[in-house]
Amino acid sequence: MSTTRMGTVGGVSPGEGGTTRSDSRTELTEDELFGMLANSRRRYILHALAREERPVEIGELSTEIAAREDDVSVAEVTSKDRKRVYTALQQSHLPKMDETGVVDFDKDRGTVEPTPTLEDVEVYIDVVRGREIPWSDYYLGLSVLVAVTLGGAGLGVAPFTAVPEMAWITFAVVTLTFSAVAHRIYAKRSRLGIEGDHVEFDEDTV
């Protein structure tokens, strides 16, 4: 499998228990990216960090994940289920994610926060999601449409002459503006490929 480098975080940063990551672990490979996204708990962690945009306590994440896995409300999560998830996050998932440089896991404080690399992951997922028209293709097609309409109106070619040239210009500006706004809203709602608060959990989560 390809090991194309994704994003980078310059220098070193705090790791588990106050340690630091080496420069060789501040780059994210495709193998590491897909390895993270293959597990539902790690997907939820990335989703929560992208949603909150702040350091999040492991206990908070554990409660939310346990509630979703058991299909109950947060208030109904038992201490046993919460501890089960907490242990898995603290001992397995978060240290691995910290090593990739996507999150900064502070074991002593019991918190995890996003790093700049997380933004690179979001951009990459937006590109490779598939089964949808890429935004680059959409804008290319839109540019061709605008060029044809404005060119036809400027050269006086029918049927573009049926509408005033200024109307075509207004149409082009409104269309491009609307598309840009729609793209931004879509990108926020689909961060990491996850709509809203909905995250599918694996049947055999570990």
Backbone as ProteinMPNN parsed JSONL, in Angstrom:
{"seq_chain_A": "MSTTRMGTVGGVSPGEGGTTRSDSRTELTEDELFGMLANSRRRYILHALAREERPVEIGELSTEIAAREDDVSVAEVTSKDRKRVYTALQQSHLPKMDETGVVDFDKDRGTVEPTPTLEDVEVYIDVVRGREIPWSDYYLGLSVLVAVTLGGAGLGVAPFTAVPEMAWITFAVVTLTFSAVAHRIYAKRSRLGIEGDHVEFDEDTV", "coords_chain_A": {"N_chain_A": [[0.848, -1.203, 0.0], [0.365, 2.281, -0.597], [2.488, 4.776, 0.894], [2.171, 7.491, 1.099], [3.022, 10.68, 2.271], [1.08, 12.655, 4.474], [0.151, 15.182, 6.251], [2.207, 17.576, 8.053], [3.731, 18.337, 11.183], [5.599, 20.737, 12.469], [8.787, 20.408, 14.173], [8.916, 19.099, 17.539], [6.442, 17.697, 19.725], [4.446, 17.595, 22.766], [3.99, 14.376, 24.124], [2.607, 11.266, 25.284], [2.32, 11.221, 28.78], [4.021, 13.399, 29.172], [6.174, 13.071, 27.525], [8.034, 13.467, 24.418], [7.317, 13.544, 20.93], [9.259, 12.268, 18.276], [10.826, 13.797, 15.405], [10.516, 12.063, 13.276], [8.023, 10.978, 13.607], [6.135, 12.865, 13.115], [4.845, 13.015, 10.745], [2.11, 12.008, 8.759], [1.122, 8.983, 7.371], [-0.568, 7.309, 4.629], [-1.2, 4.703, 5.345], [-1.31, 4.905, 8.141], [-3.35, 6.756, 8.408], [-5.674, 5.448, 7.295], [-5.668, 3.318, 8.99], [-6.401, 4.472, 11.412], [-8.98, 5.423, 10.813], [-10.29, 3.078, 10.385], [-11.26, 2.092, 12.708], [-14.035, 2.468, 14.809], [-14.108, 3.788, 17.28], [-11.844, 5.414, 17.226], [-12.535, 6.983, 15.053], [-14.664, 8.38, 16.176], [-13.367, 9.842, 18.156], [-11.751, 11.571, 16.609], [-13.805, 12.914, 15.297], [-15.118, 14.157, 17.478], [-13.121, 15.886, 18.411], [-12.782, 17.537, 16.179], [-15.265, 18.676, 16.162], [-15.515, 19.974, 18.67], [-13.185, 21.51, 18.864], [-11.311, 21.959, 20.877], [-9.384, 21.04, 23.846], [-10.274, 17.823, 25.03], [-11.62, 15.887, 27.677], [-10.687, 12.566, 28.603], [-12.491, 11.072, 30.042], [-14.922, 12.225, 29.343], [-15.068, 11.607, 26.597], [-15.104, 8.814, 26.826], [-17.522, 8.301, 28.12], [-19.393, 9.249, 26.229], [-18.841, 7.591, 24.019], [-19.363, 5.047, 25.093], [-22.093, 5.32, 25.579], [-23.103, 5.521, 22.981], [-22.299, 3.09, 21.879], [-23.773, 1.299, 23.444], [-26.255, 2.154, 22.897], [-27.715, 3.952, 24.525], [-28.673, 6.704, 26.686], [-26.406, 9.334, 27.751], [-26.618, 9.676, 30.488], [-27.41, 7.183, 31.31], [-25.283, 5.503, 31.157], [-23.27, 3.045, 32.595], [-20.869, 2.805, 35.29], [-19.152, 0.718, 34.909], [-19.228, 0.185, 32.134], [-18.296, 2.629, 31.203], [-15.714, 2.659, 32.294], [-14.629, 0.497, 30.942], [-14.433, 1.436, 28.283], [-12.861, 3.689, 28.743], [-10.422, 2.571, 29.606], [-9.584, 1.252, 27.285], [-9.259, 3.416, 25.535], [-7.275, 4.939, 26.843], [-5.092, 3.172, 27.066], [-4.685, 2.068, 24.553], [-5.927, 3.216, 22.028], [-5.596, 6.131, 22.109], [-2.76, 6.515, 22.664], [-1.709, 5.423, 20.258], [-2.81, 7.135, 18.345], [-1.66, 9.494, 19.147], [0.971, 9.029, 18.494], [0.917, 9.207, 15.718], [0.688, 11.891, 15.366], [-1.669, 13.234, 14.963], [-3.295, 13.813, 17.13], [-2.826, 15.279, 20.386], [-2.044, 13.687, 23.12], [-2.369, 13.8, 26.522], [-1.523, 11.996, 29.06], [-1.179, 12.303, 31.814], [-2.791, 14.498, 32.524], [-5.128, 13.604, 31.531], [-6.306, 14.337, 29.12], [-7.075, 15.081, 25.668], [-6.196, 16.625, 22.64], [-6.639, 18.31, 19.479], [-4.224, 18.476, 16.767], [-2.464, 20.532, 14.341], [-2.259, 18.751, 12.192], [-4.633, 17.382, 12.042], [-6.343, 18.972, 10.543], [-5.272, 18.574, 8.009], [-5.939, 15.927, 7.62], [-8.726, 16.119, 7.461], [-9.046, 17.584, 5.093], [-7.966, 15.745, 3.292], [-9.743, 13.549, 3.517], [-12.028, 14.733, 2.531], [-11.387, 14.816, -0.112], [-11.028, 12.145, -0.941], [-13.394, 10.755, -0.505], [-15.284, 9.703, -2.374], [-17.842, 8.267, -4.602], [-19.229, 10.556, -4.963], [-19.522, 13.722, -6.669], [-16.454, 15.246, -7.073], [-15.48, 18.32, -5.537], [-13.69, 19.825, -6.991], [-14.157, 19.039, -9.631], [-16.753, 19.904, -9.851], [-16.502, 22.715, -9.65], [-14.949, 23.129, -11.906], [-16.717, 22.427, -13.965], [-18.666, 24.355, -13.471], [-17.233, 26.679, -14.006], [-16.816, 26.415, -16.743], [-19.466, 26.609, -17.641], [-20.112, 29.258, -16.868], [-18.236, 30.642, -18.406], [-19.111, 30.041, -20.991], [-21.708, 31.156, -21.042], [-21.24, 33.912, -20.463], [-19.446, 34.489, -22.506], [-21.006, 33.949, -24.77], [-23.019, 35.862, -24.442], [-21.506, 38.207, -24.581], [-20.565, 38.116, -27.2], [-22.831, 38.277, -28.595], [-24.33, 36.037, -29.32], [-27.042, 33.94, -30.151], [-28.865, 31.72, -27.972], [-28.277, 33.595, -26.063], [-28.502, 36.31, -26.314], [-31.069, 36.924, -25.719], [-31.341, 37.619, -23.16], [-30.346, 40.325, -21.106], [-26.887, 41.367, -21.008], [-25.866, 42.172, -18.527], [-27.522, 40.788, -16.806], [-26.645, 38.166, -17.153], [-24.102, 38.415, -16.075], [-24.732, 38.983, -13.426], [-25.973, 36.588, -12.81], [-23.766, 34.838, -12.952], [-22.12, 35.779, -10.84], [-23.8, 35.427, -8.586], [-24.216, 32.644, -8.704], [-21.597, 31.596, -8.359], [-21.0, 32.636, -5.816], [-23.027, 31.467, -4.228], [-22.337, 28.769, -4.547], [-19.815, 28.675, -3.321], [-20.482, 29.304, -0.648], [-22.207, 27.164, -0.071], [-20.413, 25.052, -0.343], [-18.678, 25.537, 1.794], [-20.397, 25.221, 4.012], [-21.123, 22.553, 3.652], [-18.636, 21.332, 3.959], [-18.109, 21.809, 6.669], [-20.16, 20.372, 7.885], [-19.524, 17.842, 7.114], [-17.13, 17.029, 8.224], [-14.315, 15.015, 8.394], [-15.753, 13.145, 7.082], [-18.06, 12.548, 8.492], [-21.364, 12.934, 9.192], [-23.007, 15.415, 11.025], [-23.678, 14.438, 14.369], [-23.579, 11.767, 14.043], [-22.159, 8.622, 14.179], [-21.055, 5.602, 12.942], [-20.724, 2.601, 14.714], [-18.461, -0.13, 15.08], [-19.271, -3.622, 15.089], [-17.622, -5.323, 16.513], [-15.936, -3.769, 18.47], [-12.781, -2.667, 19.618]], "CA_chain_A": [[0.0, 0.0, 0.0], [1.117, 3.53, -0.672], [2.785, 5.424, 2.161], [2.28, 8.916, 0.805], [2.969, 11.522, 3.459], [-0.071, 13.539, 4.473], [0.471, 16.503, 6.779], [3.339, 17.601, 8.948], [3.706, 19.267, 12.302], [7.003, 21.03, 12.649], [9.416, 20.221, 15.462], [8.398, 18.03, 18.373], [5.334, 18.137, 20.553], [4.278, 16.739, 23.928], [3.334, 13.097, 23.916], [2.034, 10.64, 26.46], [3.049, 11.337, 30.024], [4.999, 14.463, 29.141], [7.265, 12.782, 26.608], [7.926, 14.186, 23.161], [7.393, 12.752, 19.716], [10.41, 12.603, 17.449], [10.493, 14.369, 14.109], [10.149, 11.005, 12.347], [6.649, 10.586, 13.829], [5.255, 14.014, 12.949], [4.232, 12.945, 9.431], [1.051, 11.002, 8.716], [1.097, 8.215, 6.136], [-1.882, 6.785, 4.273], [-1.428, 3.509, 6.157], [-1.706, 5.343, 9.474], [-4.648, 7.41, 8.294], [-6.732, 4.465, 7.135], [-5.676, 2.503, 10.202], [-7.198, 5.199, 12.41], [-10.38, 5.521, 10.394], [-10.882, 1.746, 10.331], [-11.847, 1.797, 14.01], [-15.097, 3.435, 15.091], [-13.793, 4.627, 18.445], [-10.904, 6.446, 16.786], [-13.296, 7.915, 14.217], [-15.443, 9.261, 17.037], [-12.431, 10.765, 18.803], [-11.428, 12.611, 15.632], [-15.023, 13.69, 15.09], [-15.362, 14.983, 18.658], [-12.116, 16.953, 18.451], [-13.094, 18.479, 15.109], [-16.5, 19.352, 16.534], [-15.315, 20.836, 19.83], [-12.042, 22.4, 18.623], [-10.728, 22.264, 22.192], [-8.982, 19.813, 24.536], [-11.412, 17.064, 25.552], [-11.235, 14.921, 28.697], [-10.894, 11.171, 28.214], [-13.72, 10.621, 30.686], [-16.038, 12.711, 28.53], [-15.103, 10.783, 25.402], [-15.465, 7.445, 27.206], [-18.957, 8.262, 28.404], [-20.133, 9.417, 24.987], [-18.656, 6.401, 23.197], [-20.097, 3.948, 25.732], [-23.524, 5.566, 25.368], [-23.424, 5.212, 21.593], [-22.137, 1.651, 21.665], [-24.852, 0.589, 24.134], [-27.507, 2.758, 22.447], [-28.412, 4.522, 25.679], [-28.314, 8.101, 26.91], [-25.184, 9.518, 28.541], [-26.967, 9.51, 31.906], [-27.649, 5.774, 31.592], [-24.031, 4.752, 31.053], [-22.809, 2.535, 33.885], [-19.455, 3.041, 35.56], [-18.413, -0.415, 34.338], [-19.074, 0.397, 30.692], [-17.445, 3.801, 31.02], [-14.337, 2.267, 32.599], [-14.203, -0.394, 29.864], [-14.034, 2.267, 27.158], [-11.779, 4.554, 29.218], [-9.186, 1.794, 29.613], [-9.182, 1.017, 25.896], [-8.783, 4.681, 24.965], [-6.035, 5.365, 27.498], [-3.983, 2.239, 26.881], [-4.476, 1.645, 23.17], [-6.276, 4.121, 20.931], [-5.0, 7.469, 22.185], [-1.302, 6.485, 22.43], [-1.443, 5.198, 18.837], [-3.167, 8.352, 17.625], [-0.66, 10.49, 19.517], [2.188, 8.71, 17.745], [0.776, 9.67, 14.34], [0.749, 13.346, 15.342], [-2.991, 13.812, 14.706], [-3.776, 14.347, 18.402], [-1.858, 15.436, 21.463], [-2.612, 12.966, 24.258], [-1.684, 14.051, 27.793], [-2.005, 10.954, 29.962], [-1.19, 12.807, 33.185], [-3.969, 15.355, 32.696], [-6.327, 12.901, 31.076], [-6.941, 15.115, 28.058], [-6.601, 14.905, 24.301], [-6.541, 17.791, 21.837], [-6.224, 18.176, 18.077], [-3.025, 19.154, 16.298], [-2.695, 21.034, 12.978], [-2.351, 17.648, 11.245], [-6.03, 16.978, 11.923], [-6.908, 19.719, 9.433], [-4.826, 17.908, 6.79], [-6.738, 14.709, 7.495], [-10.059, 16.512, 7.021], [-8.959, 17.938, 3.677], [-7.721, 14.526, 2.539], [-10.976, 12.779, 3.503], [-12.966, 15.426, 1.646], [-10.979, 14.538, -1.482], [-11.08, 10.73, -1.299], [-14.614, 10.114, -0.046], [-15.803, 8.884, -3.467], [-19.27, 8.125, -4.841], [-19.784, 11.888, -5.099], [-18.751, 14.544, -7.595], [-15.459, 16.054, -6.353], [-15.727, 19.762, -5.65], [-12.844, 20.366, -8.057], [-14.872, 18.809, -10.893], [-17.938, 20.765, -9.842], [-16.095, 24.083, -9.966], [-14.493, 23.147, -13.285], [-17.918, 22.474, -14.791], [-19.311, 25.646, -13.272], [-16.431, 27.675, -14.705], [-17.112, 26.277, -18.173], [-20.808, 27.145, -17.848], [-20.037, 30.716, -16.76], [-17.482, 31.133, -19.557], [-19.956, 29.925, -22.178], [-22.81, 32.126, -20.981], [-20.721, 35.273, -20.593], [-18.875, 34.624, -23.838], [-22.099, 34.031, -25.72], [-23.692, 37.155, -24.292], [-20.615, 39.264, -25.051], [-20.437, 38.035, -28.661], [-24.154, 38.44, -29.199], [-24.761, 34.768, -29.883], [-28.321, 33.449, -29.665], [-30.002, 32.444, -27.384], [-27.82, 34.414, -24.945], [-28.905, 37.702, -26.525], [-32.442, 37.1, -25.24], [-31.238, 38.145, -21.785], [-29.316, 41.372, -21.04], [-25.574, 40.898, -20.586], [-25.717, 42.4, -17.088], [-28.238, 39.71, -16.117], [-25.758, 37.012, -17.16], [-23.025, 38.689, -15.111], [-25.326, 38.8, -12.103], [-26.165, 35.144, -12.66], [-22.467, 34.226, -12.698], [-21.669, 36.162, -9.5], [-24.669, 34.779, -7.609], [-23.967, 31.209, -8.751], [-20.299, 31.316, -7.744], [-21.104, 32.934, -4.392], [-23.855, 30.428, -3.617], [-21.576, 27.523, -4.539], [-18.769, 28.794, -2.307], [-21.125, 29.212, 0.667], [-22.687, 25.79, 0.075], [-19.232, 24.206, -0.145], [-18.174, 25.74, 3.154], [-21.344, 24.592, 4.935], [-20.994, 21.111, 3.453], [-17.363, 20.902, 4.527], [-18.226, 21.817, 8.124], [-21.07, 19.297, 8.289], [-18.97, 16.544, 6.739], [-15.753, 16.931, 8.681], [-13.873, 13.644, 8.518], [-16.708, 12.241, 6.479], [-19.076, 12.174, 9.461], [-22.453, 13.899, 9.216], [-23.557, 15.773, 12.335], [-23.15, 13.688, 15.498], [-23.791, 10.351, 13.784], [-20.97, 7.825, 13.91], [-21.349, 4.171, 12.957], [-19.781, 1.842, 15.529], [-18.231, -1.495, 14.64], [-19.873, -4.642, 15.943], [-16.569, -5.839, 17.405], [-15.044, -2.654, 18.771], [-11.743, -2.998, 20.595]], "C_chain_A": [[0.876, 1.243, 0.0], [1.361, 4.103, 0.707], [3.026, 6.897, 1.93], [2.153, 9.725, 2.081], [1.803, 12.497, 3.353], [0.33, 14.932, 4.96], [1.662, 16.43, 7.694], [3.108, 18.61, 10.044], [5.147, 19.525, 12.651], [7.508, 20.791, 14.048], [8.875, 19.02, 16.195], [7.292, 18.596, 19.225], [5.151, 17.174, 21.689], [3.569, 15.455, 23.559], [2.809, 12.559, 25.214], [2.939, 10.813, 27.657], [4.163, 12.354, 29.982], [6.177, 14.195, 28.247], [7.081, 13.558, 25.334], [8.009, 13.221, 22.003], [8.611, 13.185, 18.924], [9.939, 13.146, 16.12], [10.01, 13.304, 13.136], [8.696, 10.58, 12.508], [5.694, 11.763, 13.701], [4.628, 14.057, 11.567], [3.248, 11.788, 9.411], [1.047, 10.307, 7.367], [-0.33, 7.747, 5.851], [-2.205, 5.55, 5.102], [-1.932, 3.896, 7.539], [-3.092, 5.975, 9.451], [-5.78, 6.399, 8.218], [-6.798, 3.521, 8.327], [-6.508, 3.158, 11.296], [-8.682, 5.164, 12.064], [-11.064, 4.159, 10.326], [-11.574, 1.377, 11.636], [-12.839, 2.885, 14.397], [-14.791, 4.33, 16.288], [-12.823, 5.733, 18.057], [-11.598, 7.457, 15.869], [-14.07, 8.886, 15.09], [-14.547, 10.277, 17.744], [-12.079, 11.912, 17.862], [-12.628, 13.514, 15.387], [-15.26, 14.645, 16.245], [-14.382, 16.145, 18.732], [-12.388, 17.996, 17.373], [-14.329, 19.291, 15.457], [-16.263, 20.374, 17.646], [-14.232, 21.875, 19.61], [-11.431, 22.886, 19.934], [-10.233, 20.959, 22.81], [-10.206, 19.135, 25.153], [-10.906, 16.049, 26.564], [-11.564, 13.501, 28.242], [-12.186, 10.645, 28.821], [-14.951, 11.03, 29.899], [-16.191, 11.876, 27.266], [-15.588, 9.369, 25.716], [-16.955, 7.316, 27.449], [-19.772, 8.347, 27.126], [-20.034, 8.168, 24.109], [-19.427, 5.221, 23.773], [-21.591, 4.098, 25.504], [-23.928, 5.189, 23.953], [-23.301, 3.72, 21.306], [-23.285, 0.851, 22.277], [-26.231, 1.113, 23.743], [-28.36, 3.228, 23.623], [-28.011, 5.988, 25.801], [-27.047, 8.171, 27.752], [-25.452, 9.268, 30.018], [-27.137, 8.048, 32.293], [-26.398, 4.918, 31.51], [-23.571, 4.319, 32.443], [-21.315, 2.8, 34.052], [-18.597, 1.929, 34.968], [-18.167, -0.215, 32.852], [-18.163, 1.582, 30.401], [-15.982, 3.436, 31.252], [-13.784, 1.372, 31.504], [-13.687, 0.411, 28.673], [-12.836, 3.141, 27.536], [-10.44, 3.827, 29.139], [-8.669, 1.567, 28.196], [-8.628, 2.289, 25.259], [-7.421, 5.049, 25.526], [-4.853, 4.466, 27.15], [-3.695, 1.896, 25.422], [-4.695, 2.753, 22.15], [-5.539, 5.453, 20.973], [-3.476, 7.464, 22.042], [-0.953, 6.292, 20.962], [-1.727, 6.453, 18.021], [-2.167, 9.464, 17.912], [0.627, 10.276, 18.717], [2.118, 9.212, 16.303], [0.864, 11.184, 14.236], [-0.588, 14.015, 15.084], [-3.577, 14.433, 15.966], [-2.613, 14.473, 19.366], [-2.502, 14.844, 22.72], [-1.764, 13.21, 25.487], [-2.243, 13.073, 28.819], [-2.108, 11.45, 31.401], [-2.432, 13.657, 33.46], [-5.262, 14.682, 32.274], [-7.07, 13.658, 30.002], [-6.331, 14.771, 26.704], [-7.055, 16.112, 23.499], [-6.017, 17.627, 20.411], [-4.916, 18.907, 17.801], [-3.326, 19.691, 14.895], [-2.835, 19.926, 11.934], [-3.786, 17.195, 11.042], [-6.706, 17.71, 10.777], [-6.509, 19.083, 8.103], [-5.623, 16.639, 6.549], [-8.117, 15.045, 6.961], [-10.065, 16.851, 5.531], [-8.81, 16.681, 2.835], [-9.0, 13.696, 2.423], [-11.981, 13.422, 2.566], [-12.65, 15.115, 0.189], [-11.254, 13.09, -1.864], [-12.383, 10.041, -0.942], [-15.254, 9.246, -1.125], [-17.319, 8.866, -3.518], [-19.976, 9.475, -4.927], [-18.934, 12.656, -6.107], [-17.743, 15.37, -6.797], [-15.74, 17.533, -6.563], [-14.881, 20.372, -6.754], [-13.522, 20.197, -9.412], [-16.093, 19.701, -10.994], [-17.577, 22.187, -10.247], [-15.58, 24.196, -11.4], [-15.694, 23.241, -14.232], [-18.631, 23.805, -14.683], [-18.563, 26.752, -14.008], [-16.692, 27.636, -16.218], [-18.481, 26.874, -18.487], [-20.81, 28.668, -17.837], [-19.321, 31.297, -17.977], [-18.326, 31.104, -20.828], [-21.048, 30.979, -22.182], [-22.316, 33.564, -21.153], [-20.115, 35.506, -21.97], [-19.951, 34.767, -24.897], [-22.815, 35.357, -25.662], [-22.831, 38.282, -24.834], [-20.477, 39.296, -26.562], [-21.772, 38.175, -29.376], [-24.672, 37.191, -29.878], [-26.102, 34.362, -29.286], [-28.101, 32.074, -29.014], [-29.603, 33.384, -26.247], [-28.236, 35.88, -25.084], [-30.321, 37.971, -26.037], [-32.468, 37.689, -23.831], [-30.129, 39.192, -21.771], [-27.997, 40.841, -20.489], [-25.359, 41.068, -19.081], [-26.42, 41.318, -16.281], [-27.376, 38.451, -16.057], [-24.613, 37.196, -16.165], [-23.525, 38.485, -13.693], [-25.522, 37.324, -11.796], [-24.85, 34.458, -12.289], [-21.989, 34.516, -11.281], [-22.481, 35.445, -8.431], [-24.397, 33.274, -7.548], [-22.657, 30.836, -8.07], [-20.338, 31.551, -6.238], [-21.893, 31.853, -3.664], [-23.088, 29.117, -3.512], [-20.498, 27.545, -3.466], [-19.335, 28.653, -0.904], [-21.587, 27.782, 0.93], [-21.53, 24.832, 0.342], [-18.718, 24.323, 1.279], [-19.087, 25.078, 4.186], [-21.23, 23.082, 4.863], [-19.723, 20.588, 4.116], [-17.429, 20.839, 6.046], [-19.083, 20.66, 8.613], [-20.465, 17.928, 8.055], [-17.519, 16.391, 7.165], [-15.414, 15.478, 8.961], [-14.878, 12.671, 7.955], [-17.817, 11.823, 7.396], [-20.129, 13.263, 9.523], [-22.912, 14.141, 10.639], [-22.867, 15.028, 13.459], [-23.217, 12.189, 15.264], [-22.485, 9.666, 13.427], [-21.358, 6.364, 13.999], [-20.278, 3.456, 13.775], [-19.682, 0.413, 15.042], [-18.907, -2.467, 15.596], [-18.86, -5.172, 16.943], [-15.543, -4.744, 17.655], [-14.044, -3.062, 19.839], [-10.981, -1.745, 20.969]], "O_chain_A": [[1.986, 1.242, 0.533], [0.532, 3.936, 1.602], [3.955, 7.485, 2.483], [1.259, 9.473, 2.888], [1.56, 13.088, 2.3], [0.793, 15.76, 4.175], [2.089, 15.341, 8.076], [2.395, 19.598, 9.872], [5.85, 18.614, 13.088], [6.762, 20.947, 15.015], [8.432, 18.047, 15.585], [7.199, 19.806, 19.43], [5.634, 16.044, 21.62], [2.637, 15.466, 22.755], [2.585, 13.319, 26.157], [4.147, 10.591, 27.586], [5.162, 12.197, 30.685], [7.105, 15.003, 28.198], [6.073, 14.246, 25.172], [8.691, 12.199, 22.082], [8.952, 14.368, 18.913], [8.778, 12.974, 15.751], [9.189, 13.59, 12.264], [8.168, 9.888, 11.638], [4.547, 11.669, 14.138], [3.946, 15.026, 11.234], [3.511, 10.723, 9.97], [0.977, 10.965, 6.329], [-1.191, 7.787, 6.73], [-3.348, 5.361, 5.517], [-2.872, 3.29, 8.053], [-3.903, 5.761, 10.352], [-6.739, 6.479, 8.986], [-7.86, 2.983, 8.64], [-7.234, 2.48, 12.022], [-9.527, 4.906, 12.922], [-12.288, 4.088, 10.221], [-12.387, 0.453, 11.669], [-12.53, 4.074, 14.325], [-15.175, 5.499, 16.305], [-12.964, 6.869, 18.51], [-11.286, 8.647, 15.905], [-14.133, 10.078, 14.791], [-14.927, 11.437, 17.91], [-12.102, 13.078, 18.256], [-12.487, 14.732, 15.282], [-15.569, 15.817, 16.028], [-14.766, 17.263, 19.076], [-12.246, 19.195, 17.613], [-14.432, 20.462, 15.09], [-16.749, 21.502, 17.573], [-14.336, 22.997, 20.107], [-11.083, 24.057, 20.083], [-10.615, 19.881, 22.354], [-11.067, 19.8, 25.728], [-9.874, 15.415, 26.342], [-12.579, 13.262, 27.587], [-12.898, 9.863, 28.191], [-15.913, 10.268, 29.8], [-17.299, 11.484, 26.902], [-16.382, 8.796, 24.97], [-17.579, 6.34, 27.034], [-20.736, 7.602, 26.953], [-21.028, 7.738, 23.524], [-20.072, 4.477, 23.034], [-22.284, 3.11, 25.26], [-24.988, 4.597, 23.75], [-24.112, 3.156, 20.572], [-23.722, -0.149, 21.71], [-27.251, 0.592, 24.193], [-29.555, 2.943, 23.704], [-27.113, 6.454, 25.099], [-26.66, 7.191, 28.39], [-24.607, 8.711, 30.719], [-27.025, 7.701, 33.468], [-26.457, 3.716, 31.77], [-23.494, 5.138, 33.359], [-20.593, 2.994, 33.074], [-17.455, 2.162, 34.571], [-17.055, -0.414, 32.362], [-17.358, 1.546, 29.47], [-15.109, 3.855, 30.492], [-12.604, 1.465, 31.166], [-12.631, 0.104, 28.12], [-11.91, 3.312, 26.743], [-9.448, 4.384, 28.668], [-7.471, 1.675, 27.936], [-7.64, 2.24, 24.527], [-6.517, 5.426, 24.781], [-3.737, 4.951, 26.963], [-2.586, 1.48, 25.09], [-3.753, 3.181, 21.483], [-4.927, 5.858, 19.985], [-2.937, 8.333, 21.357], [-0.017, 6.915, 20.461], [-0.97, 6.792, 17.112], [-1.86, 10.276, 17.039], [1.285, 11.236, 18.316], [3.136, 9.597, 15.728], [1.088, 11.717, 13.149], [-0.65, 15.241, 14.992], [-4.269, 15.448, 15.899], [-1.561, 13.859, 19.187], [-3.402, 15.447, 23.305], [-0.58, 12.872, 25.508], [-3.315, 13.299, 29.379], [-3.023, 11.062, 32.128], [-3.047, 13.537, 34.52], [-6.354, 15.134, 32.618], [-8.3, 13.641, 29.954], [-5.223, 14.242, 26.616], [-8.184, 16.575, 23.662], [-5.062, 16.888, 20.175], [-4.55, 19.84, 18.516], [-4.352, 19.334, 14.316], [-3.464, 20.137, 10.898], [-4.125, 16.677, 9.977], [-7.56, 17.136, 10.101], [-7.31, 19.052, 7.169], [-5.947, 16.311, 5.408], [-8.634, 14.335, 6.098], [-10.973, 16.457, 4.799], [-9.445, 16.553, 1.789], [-9.31, 13.191, 1.344], [-12.716, 12.718, 1.874], [-13.543, 15.146, -0.658], [-11.67, 12.822, -2.991], [-12.467, 8.82, -1.071], [-15.726, 8.151, -0.821], [-17.996, 9.369, -2.622], [-21.205, 9.524, -4.961], [-17.786, 12.299, -6.37], [-18.148, 16.132, -5.918], [-16.182, 17.947, -7.634], [-15.304, 21.335, -7.393], [-13.475, 21.099, -10.248], [-16.434, 20.194, -12.07], [-18.25, 22.796, -11.079], [-15.751, 25.233, -12.04], [-15.691, 24.029, -15.177], [-19.141, 24.328, -15.674], [-19.181, 27.657, -14.568], [-16.778, 28.671, -16.877], [-18.638, 27.571, -19.49], [-21.434, 29.3, -18.691], [-19.74, 32.32, -18.518], [-18.267, 32.025, -21.642], [-21.291, 31.624, -23.202], [-22.907, 34.342, -21.902], [-20.251, 36.59, -22.537], [-19.84, 35.59, -25.806], [-23.18, 35.922, -26.694], [-23.338, 39.207, -25.469], [-20.295, 40.361, -27.151], [-21.834, 38.189, -30.605], [-25.37, 37.268, -30.889], [-26.29, 34.425, -28.071], [-27.231, 31.327, -29.461], [-30.465, 33.913, -25.546], [-28.314, 36.604, -24.092], [-30.733, 39.127, -25.95], [-33.494, 38.193, -23.376], [-29.074, 38.972, -22.364], [-27.984, 39.974, -19.615], [-24.747, 40.216, -18.436], [-25.969, 40.966, -15.191], [-27.367, 37.747, -15.047], [-24.205, 36.247, -15.496], [-22.84, 37.894, -12.859], [-25.273, 36.865, -10.681], [-24.825, 33.595, -11.412], [-21.508, 33.618, -10.59], [-21.917, 34.913, -7.475], [-24.353, 32.695, -6.463], [-22.604, 29.878, -7.298], [-19.782, 30.768, -5.469], [-21.477, 31.378, -2.608], [-23.177, 28.427, -2.497], [-20.287, 26.547, -2.776], [-18.753, 27.97, -0.062], [-21.384, 27.25, 2.021], [-21.649, 23.914, 1.153], [-18.362, 23.322, 1.9], [-18.606, 24.446, 5.127], [-21.239, 22.404, 5.891], [-19.732, 19.536, 4.754], [-16.872, 19.924, 6.653], [-18.777, 20.038, 9.631], [-20.84, 16.959, 8.714], [-16.759, 15.679, 6.51], [-16.14, 14.791, 9.681], [-14.865, 11.492, 8.307], [-18.48, 10.823, 7.121], [-19.819, 14.402, 9.872], [-23.178, 13.195, 11.381], [-21.639, 14.976, 13.52], [-22.945, 11.41, 16.177], [-21.79, 10.071, 12.496], [-21.921, 5.925, 15.002], [-19.083, 3.666, 13.57], [-20.678, -0.189, 14.64], [-19.09, -2.163, 16.774], [-19.203, -5.441, 18.094], [-14.431, -4.781, 17.128], [-14.392, -3.709, 20.827], [-10.059, -1.803, 21.782]]}, "name": "protein", "num_of_chains": 1, "seq": "MSTTRMGTVGGVSPGEGGTTRSDSRTELTEDELFGMLANSRRRYILHALAREERPVEIGELSTEIAAREDDVSVAEVTSKDRKRVYTALQQSHLPKMDETGVVDFDKDRGTVEPTPTLEDVEVYIDVVRGREIPWSDYYLGLSVLVAVTLGGAGLGVAPFTAVPEMAWITFAVVTLTFSAVAHRIYAKRSRLGIEGDHVEFDEDTV"}
